[in-house]
Amino acid sequence: MSSKASKNNPEARGKVTELRKYNGKAVKPVLFIQRGVGRYIAAMFEDGTMAIDKTTKLPIAYKNV
């Protein structure tokens, strides 16, 4: 019998994607939760500050970066 490859083997997983850039700075995905707004994956800079949209004053969604 042939053996199946383990799904938990880190070498079998795909390549890690690099972080996206916003205004020339790398941003990472974080979960943003606020009552009345909802919850979504937002963009946060490496120094811990959120990438804020100037018009809505809310963090920018990571998928829109």
Sequence and secondary structure as in RCSB ss.txt:
>XXXX:A:sequence
MSSKASKNNPEARGKVTELRKYNGKAVKPVLFIQRGVGRYIAAMFEDGTMAIDKTTKLPIAYKNV
>XXXX:A:secstr
      TT GGGS      EEETTEEEEEEEEEETTTEEEEEEEETTS B B TTT SB BGGG 
